[in-house]
């Protein structure tokens, strides 16, 4: 029995505690109906409960709630048959959560499990390739060489399994554009992928051709392709505007860069005013996030970068492509640069409330300083 006076308010449970409570209640619900299972036999949750847990884990991932997603996926262990499609889906979701947390080895392990359980799923091979690619970018030369070849192999397999998988085609084209022939890349291959994208996603085809032209130092052709991507995007041009902003930033055409970023913001606001919330353009949210990252990278207009991140975090467009906890960390760094350490600390705490395991957020210590972000901070 509590000895605390009745007049004292009870502590408000944290988001993670509420998530665990919800998960526990779901598990109790299916355990309560399981009196007919054989003694000692493994217990699987009813299909509706499995589907609900998987749906909630994916929703948490999209909202940047890494801790909640991990709790839900943990509850699924033993609740789904070991070799079932649901087990493969859970492994893929775990891979993607670990990916957002930048835990590359853990992401690879989970993705390998998903591919093992369902080798015919194009999306699982795509995420396997992405995890290999991120680890390759941080590995020693010899390890990176092997991982790069595995990366392309997984992207290629994803495209072979589903030739209309625009995400897989786009990632394969980007790999071929950047990687040397010794690991399977090459500009001729990237151009061929752009041709495939023409039939599936013309906007991405223009974006890929723009990146190819830019790498070949044909900046006029690159600008033309990026502008064609904006035009082809119709009512959803935010991502294409962000690609054009990136070109202007790299060419140090900062006034045009900022105008392109304001077009990103306007496109996101237009989408947010739509009555069709369920079909909200998630790409617009990712474009806000990426535009802020670009401003940080080129040391331009931290106040605009903070506005872009604030708009993203306030929008219904949050996505795993732009993890909310990283957005909070970026905003914390910007608030520190803008001379507001109290706001910086609030944003850091908001990041950790969503993802306690995210090491950069744990290591960031707001200081009473308005100095520019260092290169290590700027990556976020």
C-alpha positions as CSV (number, residue, x, y, z in Angstrom):
1,X,0.0,0.0,0.0
2,X,1.3,3.4,-0.9
3,X,2.2,5.8,1.9
4,X,2.0,8.9,-0.3
5,X,-0.7,11.4,0.6
6,X,-3.8,11.0,-1.6
7,X,-3.6,14.6,-2.6
8,X,-0.4,14.1,-4.5
9,X,-0.8,13.7,-8.2
10,X,0.3,10.4,-9.7
11,X,3.3,10.3,-12.0
12,X,2.3,10.5,-15.7
13,X,3.6,7.4,-17.5
14,X,6.1,7.9,-20.2
15,X,5.4,7.2,-23.9
16,X,7.5,4.0,-23.7
17,X,5.7,2.8,-20.6
18,X,2.3,3.4,-22.3
19,X,3.5,1.5,-25.3
20,X,4.6,-1.4,-23.2
21,X,1.3,-1.4,-21.4
22,X,-0.6,-1.5,-24.7
23,X,1.6,-4.4,-25.9
24,X,1.1,-6.3,-22.6
25,X,-2.7,-5.9,-22.9
26,X,-2.6,-7.3,-26.5
27,X,-0.6,-10.2,-25.3
28,X,-2.9,-10.8,-22.3
29,X,-5.9,-10.8,-24.8
30,X,-4.6,-13.6,-26.8
31,X,-3.2,-15.6,-23.9
32,X,-6.6,-15.4,-22.2
33,X,-8.2,-17.2,-25.2
34,X,-5.5,-19.9,-25.5
35,X,-6.7,-22.5,-23.1
36,X,-6.9,-25.1,-25.8
37,X,-3.2,-25.2,-26.7
38,X,-1.2,-28.5,-26.0
39,X,1.0,-28.5,-23.0
40,X,4.5,-27.4,-23.9
41,X,3.6,-26.5,-27.4
42,X,4.7,-23.1,-28.8
43,X,1.9,-20.5,-28.6
44,X,1.2,-18.3,-31.6
45,X,-1.0,-15.2,-31.3
46,X,-4.2,-15.2,-33.3
47,X,-3.7,-13.7,-36.8
48,X,-5.6,-10.5,-36.0
49,X,-3.3,-9.8,-33.0
50,X,-0.2,-10.6,-35.1
51,X,-1.5,-8.2,-37.8
52,X,-2.2,-5.5,-35.2
53,X,1.2,-5.7,-33.6
54,X,2.9,-5.6,-37.0
55,X,0.8,-2.6,-38.1
56,X,1.5,-0.8,-34.8
57,X,5.3,-1.5,-35.2
58,X,5.3,-0.1,-38.7
59,X,3.3,3.0,-37.6
60,X,5.8,3.6,-34.8
61,X,8.7,3.2,-37.2
62,X,7.2,5.8,-39.6
63,X,6.6,8.2,-36.7
64,X,10.3,7.8,-35.5
65,X,9.3,6.0,-32.3
66,X,12.1,3.6,-32.4
67,X,11.7,2.4,-28.7
68,X,8.0,1.7,-29.2
69,X,8.7,-0.2,-32.4
70,X,11.3,-2.3,-30.7
71,X,8.9,-3.1,-27.8
72,X,6.2,-4.2,-30.2
73,X,8.5,-6.3,-32.3
74,X,9.9,-7.9,-29.1
75,X,6.3,-8.8,-28.1
76,X,6.0,-10.6,-31.4
77,X,8.9,-13.0,-30.7
78,X,7.3,-16.3,-30.0
79,X,3.9,-14.9,-31.0
80,X,4.3,-15.7,-34.7
81,X,5.2,-19.1,-36.2
82,X,8.9,-19.2,-36.8
83,X,8.8,-19.7,-40.6
84,X,5.7,-17.7,-41.3
85,X,5.3,-14.6,-43.6
86,X,4.6,-12.7,-40.4
87,X,8.0,-13.7,-39.0
88,X,9.6,-12.4,-42.2
89,X,7.7,-9.2,-42.0
90,X,8.7,-8.7,-38.3
91,X,12.4,-9.3,-39.2
92,X,12.2,-6.8,-42.0
93,X,10.7,-4.2,-39.7
94,X,13.4,-4.9,-37.1
95,X,16.0,-4.4,-39.8
96,X,14.5,-1.0,-40.7
97,X,14.3,0.1,-37.1
98,X,18.0,-0.8,-36.5
99,X,18.8,1.0,-39.8
100,X,17.3,4.3,-38.5
101,X,19.3,3.8,-35.3
102,X,22.4,3.4,-37.5
103,X,23.1,0.0,-36.0
104,X,24.3,-1.5,-39.2
105,X,25.4,-5.0,-38.0
106,X,22.1,-5.5,-36.2
107,X,20.2,-4.3,-39.3
108,X,22.1,-6.7,-41.5
109,X,21.4,-9.6,-39.2
110,X,17.6,-8.9,-39.2
111,X,17.5,-8.3,-42.9
112,X,19.3,-11.6,-43.5
113,X,16.6,-13.3,-41.5
114,X,13.8,-11.7,-43.5
115,X,15.4,-12.7,-46.8
116,X,16.0,-16.2,-45.5
117,X,12.3,-16.5,-44.6
118,X,11.0,-15.0,-47.8
119,X,13.7,-15.0,-50.5
120,X,11.1,-14.0,-53.2
121,X,10.3,-10.6,-51.6
122,X,11.7,-7.7,-53.6
123,X,11.5,-5.3,-50.7
124,X,13.4,-7.5,-48.3
125,X,16.3,-7.7,-50.8
126,X,16.2,-3.9,-51.2
127,X,16.6,-3.3,-47.5
128,X,19.3,-6.0,-47.3
129,X,21.2,-4.0,-49.9
130,X,20.7,-0.7,-48.1
131,X,22.1,-2.2,-44.9
132,X,25.1,-3.6,-46.7
133,X,25.6,-0.3,-48.4
134,X,25.6,1.7,-45.2
135,X,28.1,-0.6,-43.5
136,X,30.3,-0.5,-46.7
137,X,30.4,3.3,-46.4
138,X,32.0,3.0,-43.0
139,X,34.2,-0.1,-43.5
140,X,37.9,-0.6,-44.3
141,X,38.8,-0.8,-47.9
142,X,38.9,-4.6,-48.2
143,X,35.7,-5.1,-46.2
144,X,34.0,-2.3,-48.2
145,X,34.9,-3.9,-51.5
146,X,33.1,-7.1,-50.5
147,X,30.1,-5.3,-49.0
148,X,29.8,-3.1,-52.1
149,X,29.5,-6.2,-54.3
150,X,26.9,-7.6,-52.0
151,X,25.0,-4.3,-52.0
152,X,24.6,-4.3,-55.8
153,X,23.7,-8.0,-55.8
154,X,20.8,-7.4,-53.5
155,X,19.6,-4.3,-55.4
156,X,19.8,-6.3,-58.6
157,X,17.9,-9.2,-57.1
158,X,15.2,-6.8,-55.8
159,X,14.7,-5.4,-59.4
160,X,14.7,-8.9,-60.9
161,X,12.0,-10.0,-58.5
162,X,9.9,-6.9,-59.2
163,X,10.9,-4.9,-62.3
164,X,8.4,-2.2,-61.3
165,X,9.9,-1.6,-57.8
166,X,10.8,2.1,-58.3
167,X,12.7,2.2,-54.9
168,X,14.9,-0.7,-56.0
169,X,15.5,0.7,-59.5
170,X,16.4,4.1,-58.0
171,X,18.8,2.6,-55.5
172,X,20.4,0.4,-58.2
173,X,20.8,3.4,-60.5
174,X,22.4,5.5,-57.7
175,X,24.8,2.6,-56.9
176,X,25.8,2.2,-60.5
177,X,26.3,6.0,-60.9
178,X,28.6,6.2,-57.9
179,X,30.4,2.9,-57.8
180,X,33.4,1.9,-60.0
181,X,33.1,-1.0,-62.5
182,X,35.3,-3.2,-60.3
183,X,32.3,-3.6,-57.9
184,X,29.7,-3.7,-60.6
185,X,28.9,0.0,-61.1
186,X,29.3,2.2,-64.2
187,X,27.6,5.2,-65.9
188,X,26.4,3.0,-68.8
189,X,24.5,0.8,-66.3
190,X,23.1,3.9,-64.5
191,X,21.8,5.2,-67.8
192,X,20.2,1.8,-68.6
193,X,18.4,1.9,-65.2
194,X,17.1,5.4,-66.0
195,X,15.6,4.0,-69.1
196,X,13.8,1.4,-67.0
197,X,12.6,4.1,-64.6
198,X,11.1,6.0,-67.5
199,X,8.4,3.3,-67.7
200,X,7.8,3.1,-63.9
201,X,8.5,6.5,-62.3
202,X,9.4,9.3,-64.8
203,X,10.2,11.7,-62.0
204,X,12.9,9.4,-60.6
205,X,14.2,8.9,-64.1
206,X,14.8,12.6,-64.5
207,X,16.4,12.8,-61.0
208,X,18.8,10.0,-61.9
209,X,19.7,11.5,-65.2
210,X,20.3,14.8,-63.4
211,X,22.6,13.2,-61.0
212,X,24.5,11.5,-63.8
213,X,24.9,14.7,-65.7
214,X,26.1,16.5,-62.6
215,X,28.7,13.8,-62.0
216,X,29.9,14.3,-65.5
217,X,30.1,18.1,-64.9
218,X,27.4,18.9,-67.4
219,X,25.7,21.3,-65.0
220,X,23.3,22.8,-67.5
221,X,22.0,19.3,-68.4
222,X,21.7,18.5,-64.7
223,X,19.6,21.6,-64.0
224,X,17.4,20.8,-67.0
225,X,16.7,17.3,-65.8
226,X,16.0,18.4,-62.2
227,X,13.6,21.0,-63.5
228,X,11.9,18.4,-65.7
229,X,11.5,16.3,-62.6
230,X,9.7,19.2,-60.9
231,X,7.4,19.5,-63.8
232,X,6.7,15.8,-64.0
233,X,6.0,15.6,-60.3
234,X,2.7,17.4,-60.7
235,X,1.0,18.0,-57.3
236,X,3.9,16.4,-55.4
237,X,7.1,18.3,-56.4
238,X,8.8,18.7,-53.0
239,X,11.4,16.0,-53.5
240,X,12.3,17.2,-57.0
241,X,12.6,20.8,-55.7
242,X,15.0,19.5,-53.0
243,X,17.2,17.8,-55.7
244,X,17.4,21.1,-57.6
245,X,18.3,22.9,-54.3
246,X,21.1,20.4,-53.9
247,X,22.5,21.2,-57.3
248,X,22.4,25.0,-56.5
249,X,24.1,24.4,-53.2
250,X,26.9,22.4,-54.8
251,X,27.4,25.2,-57.4
252,X,27.3,27.8,-54.6
253,X,24.2,29.4,-56.1
254,X,22.8,30.0,-52.6
255,X,20.0,32.5,-53.5
256,X,18.5,30.0,-56.0
257,X,19.1,27.2,-53.4
258,X,17.0,29.0,-50.8
259,X,14.2,29.8,-53.2
260,X,14.1,26.1,-54.2
261,X,13.9,25.2,-50.5
262,X,11.0,27.6,-50.0
263,X,9.3,25.9,-52.8
264,X,9.8,22.6,-50.9
265,X,8.2,24.2,-47.9
266,X,5.3,25.6,-50.0
267,X,4.7,22.2,-51.5
268,X,4.6,20.6,-48.1
269,X,2.2,23.2,-46.8
270,X,-0.1,22.7,-49.8
271,X,-0.1,19.0,-49.2
272,X,-0.8,19.5,-45.5
273,X,-3.9,21.5,-46.3
274,X,-5.3,18.6,-48.4
275,X,-8.4,16.9,-46.9
276,X,-7.0,13.5,-47.9
277,X,-4.8,13.0,-44.8
278,X,-4.4,9.3,-45.5
279,X,-2.8,10.0,-48.9
280,X,-0.5,12.8,-47.5
281,X,2.7,12.9,-49.5
282,X,5.4,11.4,-47.2
283,X,8.0,12.6,-49.7
284,X,7.2,16.2,-48.9
285,X,8.1,15.5,-45.3
286,X,11.4,13.8,-46.2
287,X,12.1,16.8,-48.5
288,X,11.7,19.2,-45.6
289,X,14.1,17.1,-43.5
290,X,16.6,16.8,-46.4
291,X,16.5,20.5,-47.2
292,X,17.4,21.3,-43.6
293,X,20.3,18.8,-43.7
294,X,21.5,20.5,-46.9
295,X,21.5,23.9,-45.3
296,X,23.4,22.5,-42.3
297,X,26.0,20.9,-44.6
298,X,26.7,24.1,-46.5
299,X,26.6,26.3,-43.4
300,X,23.7,28.5,-44.7
301,X,20.7,30.0,-42.9
302,X,20.4,28.0,-39.7
303,X,17.1,29.8,-38.9
304,X,15.6,28.5,-42.2
305,X,16.9,25.0,-41.4
306,X,15.3,25.1,-38.0
307,X,12.0,26.2,-39.6
308,X,12.1,23.4,-42.1
309,X,12.7,20.8,-39.3
310,X,10.0,22.3,-37.1
311,X,7.5,22.1,-40.0
312,X,8.5,18.5,-40.6
313,X,8.0,17.5,-37.0
314,X,4.6,19.3,-36.9
315,X,3.4,17.7,-40.0
316,X,1.5,14.4,-40.6
317,X,4.3,13.4,-43.1
318,X,6.8,11.8,-40.8
319,X,8.5,8.8,-42.3
320,X,11.3,6.3,-41.6
321,X,13.3,8.0,-44.4
322,X,13.6,11.0,-42.1
323,X,13.5,9.7,-38.6
324,X,11.8,12.1,-36.2
325,X,14.4,11.5,-33.5
326,X,17.2,12.6,-35.8
327,X,15.1,15.6,-36.8
328,X,14.9,16.5,-33.1
329,X,18.7,16.1,-32.7
330,X,19.4,18.3,-35.8
331,X,17.0,20.9,-34.3
332,X,18.8,20.7,-31.0
333,X,22.1,21.4,-32.7
334,X,20.6,24.3,-34.6
335,X,19.1,25.8,-31.5
336,X,22.5,25.6,-29.8
337,X,24.0,27.4,-32.8
338,X,21.3,30.0,-32.7
339,X,22.1,30.7,-29.0
340,X,19.2,28.9,-27.3
341,X,20.7,26.1,-25.2
342,X,17.5,25.5,-23.3
343,X,15.6,24.8,-26.5
344,X,18.6,22.6,-27.6
345,X,18.2,20.6,-24.4
346,X,14.5,20.2,-24.9
347,X,15.0,18.9,-28.5
348,X,17.8,16.5,-27.3
349,X,15.4,15.1,-24.7
350,X,12.7,14.7,-27.3
351,X,15.1,12.7,-29.4
352,X,16.0,10.4,-26.6
353,X,12.3,10.0,-25.6
354,X,11.8,8.4,-29.0
355,X,15.1,6.5,-29.3
356,X,17.1,5.9,-26.2
357,X,19.6,3.7,-28.1
358,X,20.5,6.5,-30.6
359,X,24.1,7.1,-29.6
360,X,24.6,10.6,-31.2
361,X,21.6,12.0,-29.1
362,X,23.1,10.5,-25.9
363,X,26.5,12.1,-26.7
364,X,25.2,15.6,-27.7
365,X,25.6,18.0,-24.8
366,X,24.0,21.4,-25.4
367,X,26.3,24.3,-24.4
368,X,25.8,28.0,-24.1
369,X,27.3,28.8,-27.4
370,X,26.3,30.1,-30.8
371,X,29.2,28.4,-32.7
372,X,28.6,26.7,-36.0
373,X,28.1,23.0,-36.1
374,X,31.2,20.9,-36.5
375,X,31.4,18.4,-39.4
376,X,30.5,15.5,-37.2
377,X,27.3,17.3,-36.0
378,X,26.4,18.4,-39.5
379,X,25.8,14.9,-40.7
380,X,22.6,15.0,-38.6
